[in-house]
Amino acid sequence: MDLTFEKRWRDLLKTLEQRFAGPVDLNGIIFLVGVQELGQHAREFKKDEKVALMHIAICVLLAPYGYYKELGRDADGWPHFERVKDLPPLNEKEQERLMKEAVLDYFEK
């Protein structure tokens, strides 16, 4: 077990929980990244928009690893991405670890 990684993750969770006055999990953080990257005012999002926000966040988080690149934004300001290379086959735990690493990299830069 990587204790440094676990501590970084716990510290990030604690910071976000204080900022948002409640518990957060990986999916919630990914959603927050999507909202942040969209860059529009906070509002209620429709279900399909929430799915799109999660997709935006995943693309943004994995772009530094060479999996996606941003193509630009549409007329409504939503970013669009292209997959540059396929993700390696990962089990659920490995996927979660990759996303947590990407989230940590995002918030630490």
HELIX and SHEET records of a PDB file:
HELIX    1   1 LEU A    3  PHE A   20  1                                  18    
HELIX    2   2 LEU A   26  LEU A   38  1                                  13    
HELIX    3   3 LYS A   47  LEU A   62  1                                  16    
HELIX    4   4 ALA A   63  TYR A   65  5                                   3    
HELIX    5   5 GLU A   92  GLU A  108  1                                  17    
SHEET    1   A 2 TYR A  68  ARG A  73  0                                        
SHEET    2   A 2 PRO A  79  ARG A  83 -1                                        
END                                                                             
